Amino acid sequence: MSWNRPLAGWVLAAAIVGLVNTPPFKSYARLPSRIEVPAGQAQEIQLNLPFGLTVEADAGEVIGLNGRPIGKAVARVPRGESLVLDGLQPGDANVELRLFGWVPIKRVSVAVVPEIRVIPGGHSIGVRLRSEGVMVVGYSVVNGDRQPGREAGIQPGDVLLSINGRTLTSEAQTGDVINEEAAAGRPLQVRVKRDGNVFGRTVTPVQDTHSGRYVVGLYVRDGAAGVGTLTFFDPQSHKYGALGHIITDQDTGKAIDVREGQIVKATITGIQRGERGQAGEKIGVFAEDGPPWGNIERNTEFGITGEAAHVPQNPLFPTPIPVGLMYQVHEGPARILTVLDGSHIEGFDVEIQRVIRQTTPDGKSMILRVTDPRLLSKTGGIVQGMSGSPIIQDGRLVGAVTHVFVNDPTRGYGVFIEWMLQESGAMAPAQNLVGAGDLPGARLFVLCTTSFCGETARIV
């Protein structure tokens, strides 16, 4: 009867509406609109749908589907199977996924990018860096009641760049400049950097009654030093990445802008075991013999980077291994590389408990849990000095250890290796980003920040 046709249409529409609101379909619909797949590798996409799909794509010379070239024809993914995109050669392709063969539900742009291979780190490194200018880390009282720097509006965390046009390079030199300019009767015109903005302040120094020198009542620091872990070395560009997180001043929490710095070999001499509520740490010393391994060009949100003139071989991975992109990281077993004694790199078992898909680069990309009995016995889990330890999964370098949960040292965060490679310049910025998951409300303790405390402040 004629009335059955519109009824059937309404029934079909209702069925489709009900279907698209199911959890499997919503998960499927959140697939990224763009995916990058390294040439020679495959990207598996879990569909989790109770029916088959058809896939239409172009550029069959660029990508394949489940081991078969797609071409411009229509291919079918049976119910329960994953969609596997095979990167055949660098290039771009468009993939359209359809329900019932005619209802388009997702269009994905696939970029097959050149495969990147790097040498995993795990080496313990000593980090020495000198900041741009000198950082104010506190106030000092002069002659019982004066604080000239504070009175002029200078705050902890500010960076003093120059005084009367003279560039400031160290704590001692800053004190000398203040004394010389004031002794000559010149007011101090100070160039200050605060949160990226540069401005001027006029400071009137006071002659200290004990030393006879002119001072402004500020504690300043010109750098930081500490022990961390090398993450990767790119033999093509000679770029390296380490630490996985930014180095901040221990007193102000402000990021240190690098003027110059070096990484050198470090030897681990002991471990302070981590406990609930108290992060542990590696105890290490810098090796003073031999040349530096490399320079420090930048102190970024994802660690330090620069050029390495020479990095010793990693005996566990003597040749470069592939880099795993964000979509190749999954929940399950992995390993981290780090040093617990001397300079001997070892691998330890961990579990990736959660992968956080990110729309913008962020240091909390995945949640890790240490499962290796020996590592748990020795360290209690993740400790300071372990930040930057490479994370290996499925034979790929996928990330680095960055943070520890202060209330559970067996767990912590890792950062995607993509973000570190991009900061180093060894990889172009990624475009295959999806919605980020909510981060659990755990207390965090940034690894290595309190380890970078070898530099004492000086009163000027």
N, C-alpha and C positions, 0 to 999 in steps of 0.2 A: 504494500500500500504506500501511497505517496508520503504519508505522514511519518513513515519509518526512516526516510532519508535524513530529514533534519534531526530526528531523534538520535539516529546513529552518529550524526556529526557531533551532537552535543555530548554523547557518551564518549566518543573518541577524544574530544577536547578535554573533557573532565579527566579522562584517564591520563592524558599527557600532562595536565596540570598537576595531578596527583603524583605522577612519576617524577617530574622535575623538582618536587619538594621533598623527595626522599633523600636521606643522608648520602647514599652512594652517588646519586646524580649530582647533588650539590658539591660533593668532593670532586667529581669529574669536571663540573662546570668551572671550578676554580683553577683548572690547569692554566699555566702561563700562556700569554698570547705570543711569546717569543721564547725559544729554547736554543741554547748553544750546545752543540755536540762536537767534541774533538774528532778530527779526522782519524779513522782507524779504530775508533771506540764506538760503543753503543750506549744509548740512553733508554732505560726501561721506565715505562709509565704504567703504574698500577691503576687500572680502570675501575675494578670492583663493581662491575655492573652485571645484573643477572640476564643479560641478553647480548647478542652480538652487535657489532658496529661495522659500518662500511667506511673506508678511508679513501679519499681521492687526493692525489698530490701531483705536483709537477716536478721537473728536474730530477728524474730518476738516476741521473749520473752522480747526483750529490748525496742523496739519502736512499736508504733501503728500509723496508718494513719487515720486521721479524725474520731477518736473514734473506729477504727477497727484494730485489729492486722494485720500486713502486711504479716508476714511469708515470704516464698520464692516465693510466687505467685506474679502475676502481678495485681496491683490495678489501678483503673482509677479515675482521678480527673476531674469531669465534668467542662465544660466551665463556667467561672465566680466564681467558688469556690476557696477558699484558701486551701493551703496545710497546714494541722495541724499535727505536729509530737508530739505524746504523749510519754512522758518518762515513761516507765513501771517499769524498774528496772535498776540499774547501769550496764553499759556495752557499747560495741561498735557495730555499725551497719553501713552498706554501703547502700546508696540509689541512684538509677539511675533513672533519669527522661528522658522520651523519647517523641519525637514528632511523631505523626502518628503511634505510637506503635513500631516503628523500628529505628527512627533517634535519637541516644543518644545526648542530648544537655547539660546535667549536671550530674556530679557524686558528691555526697556529703557524707562525712564521718560524722556520727552522734554519739556523745558521750553522753550517759546519765550519769550524774554525781550525786553524793549524794546531796540531798537538803540541803541548808544552811539556818538556821533560826537565826536571831539576834534580839535583843531588840533595836528598834529605839531610838535615842537620842532626841535632842531638848533642853536639859538642857543647861543653861548658865554656862560656866566654866571659872575659872581664870587659866591662864597659866603662870607658872614661869619656866624659864629654864636657865641653866648655860652652857656657851659655852665651847668647847674644847679650852684651852688657852684663850688669850684675843684678840679681834679684833681691828685693827687700824681703826679709823673712821675719822681721820684728823690730821693736823699738828699744832704745836704751836711754836712760836718763843721764843728762850731763850736768855736772855741778849741783846735783841734788834735786833740781826741779825743772830743768830745761829739756825739751825734745824738739829741736829745730826742724827736723824732717817731718815729724808728725804735724807740727804747727803749720807747715807749708802745704799740707794736704796730701803728702805721700803716704801710701798704704802698703801693708804687707801684700806681696804678690805683684807689686809694680816692678818693672824692669827699668833701671837707670841706664840710659844709653850713652849720654855724654854730659859733661859739665863744661860750660863756657866753650863749647865747640870741640873739646878734647874727648875722643872716644874712650869709653871705659871698657877695660879688657879683663880685669881681675880685681879681687878684693883689696890686695895690697896697693895696686896702682890707683884704685879709687880713693883710698885713704890719702895717698900722696897728692893726688890732684886737688882734693878738697883743702888740704893743708897749704899747698903752694898758692892756690888761687886766693884763699882767704888771707894768707900772710901778705900777699901783694895788694890787699885792700880791695879786691874785686868781689862783688856779690856773685853768688853762684846761680847761674842760669842752667837749670837741670832739664834735660830732655827725657821724658818719662813715657814708657809704653805700658798701657793697661788694657787688657782684653782686646788687643789688636789695634787700639787707638793710640796715637802718639800726640803728646801735648807738652807744654812747658810749665815749669814751676820755678819760682825764685825762693831760694833757701838762704837764710842768714846763719852761718855757722857760729859756734861758740868755742872759745878757747878753753880747753880742759885744764883745770887747775892742777891736776896731777901730772899729766904728760907734757903740758905746754903746747900740744898740737891742737889745731882747729878741727872740730868734728861736728857732725849733724845729728848724732844720736840714732843711727840706723844700724841694724844687723843686716849684712848683705852676704850673698853666696854667689860664686861664679861658675858652679858646675855640679856634677854628681858623678858617683862611681858605684859600681856594684857588679854582682854576678848574675848572669842569666843563661839562656840556652839559644843556640843558633837554630833557626827553623829550616832554611833552605839556602842553597847556593846555585845560581844559574850559570852554567859553564859557557853559555853563549854571550850573555851580556856582562858577566862577572859581577852581577848584582847579588846581594844577599838580603835576607830578612831575618829578624830575630825578635824575641821577647813576646810579640803578639799583642802588646798593649803599650800605651804611651808612658814615658817616664815623667813623673811629676816631682816637684819639690816636696820634700818630706814634711815641711812645716806649713806651707801654704796650700798644698794640693794643686798648685798651678803647673801647667805643662811647661817644660823647659824648651825654649827655642835654641836650637843648636847653632853655635858659631863654628865649632870644630870638635872632632872627637875620634876615638879609635876603639876597635875591638881587638882584644888580645887573648891568648890562650889562658884559661883558668883551670886550676886543679881543685877538685872537691876533697876536702880533708875531713869532713864530718857531716852528720845530719842531725838536726834538732827535730824530733818527731812531732808531727801535728796532732793536736787533740781537739775535741769539740770545744769551740769557743776560743781556740788559740791556734793560729796557723803556725806550722813548722817552717823550717828553712834549711837550705843547703849552706854549709859553711865552706867557703872557698877562698883561695888566694890567687892573685895574678901571677902569671909567669913573667918574670922580668927579662929572661933571656930570649933572644930571637926577635925578629921584626914583628910589628903589628900585623894582624891578619887582614885588616881593612880599615877604611875610614868610616865615619858616621856623617852622612849627608843630611838626614832628616830624622826627626823624632815625631812619629805620626801616631794616630789613634790606634794603629795596628802594629806598633813596634818601631824599632829603628831599622834603617836601611842605608845602604851605601855601596861602595865598590870594594870587593875583596881581592887583594893582590894574590893571596894564597890561602886556601882553606884545606887543612889536612883531609885525607880521604876518610870516608865513613866505611869502616870494614864490613858493616852489615849491608850497605848499599853502595858498592864501589862504582856503579854506573848509574846514570840518571834514570828516574822512574817517571811515569806519567803523572800529571796533575789531575786530580779529581775535581770537576766543577760542582757547583752547589747541588744540582739535581742528581748527581751520582753518589752523594752522601746519604746514607740510610741508617736507620736504627739497627743495632746489632754489634757484633764483635769488631774490635779494632786494636791497634797497638800504638803505644807512644814510645819515642826514643829519647833517652835522657842519660845522664851520668850520675851515679851514686857514689862512686869512689874513684879518686884519681882523675883520669881523663878517658876512662873506658866506657864507651857508648853501649847501652844495653836496650833491648826491647821488652816492654811490659804490656800485659793484657789489660784492656779497658773495654767498657761497653758504651756505645753511643745510645743513650736512652731517649733522646729527643733531638730532632733536627728542626730548626726554626727557620722557615723560609722568609727571606728578608727583602723588603722593597728598597731599602737603602743599606749601605755597608754599616755593619755594627759588630762589635767585638764579642757579642753573646750569640753565636750562631748555632751552637749545639750544646747539649748537656751530656757530660761524661760521668761515668762511675768507674773507679779503679776496681778491678776484679783480681788482679795478680796477687797471689798470696805473699810472695816475697816483697813486692813493693809495699803492700799494706803493713807487713811486719817491720820493714825498715823505716818507712816514712810516715805511716798512718794514712797515706793517700797523696794528695797534691800539696806541695810545699813551695814556699818562696824559693826562687832560683830555678824552678821547673817551668816557669812561663816561657813560652816559645818552643817547648818540646813538640816535635812533629807528630802528627796523628796520621797513621797509615791505615787505610782500609781497602781491601780488594786489590792490593798491589799498587794503590795510588796514594799520593800525598794529598790529603783532603783538608788539613787544618793544623792548628797549633793550640796548645793549652794556654789559657789566658787568666782565668779567675778560679778561685776556690770558694765553696760555700763555707762560711766561717762556722756554721753550726753543724756541718757535716764534711770533714776534710776528705772523705772518700769521693766526693762529688764536686764538680765544678763546670766551668764553661770552656768551650773552645771556639775559635774564630775560623771561618772559612779561609782556606788558603788563597782563594781568589782575591779577597780584599788585600792581603799582604802583597801578593804579586802585583796588583794594580798600583799600590803605593810605591813599590820599588821601581816601577816602570818596565818590569819584565812581562807585563800582560796589559792589553788594552782594557779599558773599563767595560764591564759586562753589561748586557742589556736584557738578560733573561731573568727578570726579577718577578716575584709573585708576592702575594699578601703575606705579611709577617704574622707569626703566631704570637699570642700573648706570652709575655715572660712571667715565670713564676715569681712570686714575691719573696724571694730568698735574700737574706743578708749576704753581702759579698765582701770579700777582702781581696784587693788588687794585688796580685803576686808581684814580687820584686820591688814594689814601690818603697817599702821600708828597708829593703836591702840596699837601695841606692842612698846610703847615708854616710858615705866615707868622707864627704866634704863638710867641714865645719864652717859655721858662719863667723864673720869678722865684724867688729864694731867700727864704723866710720863716722 
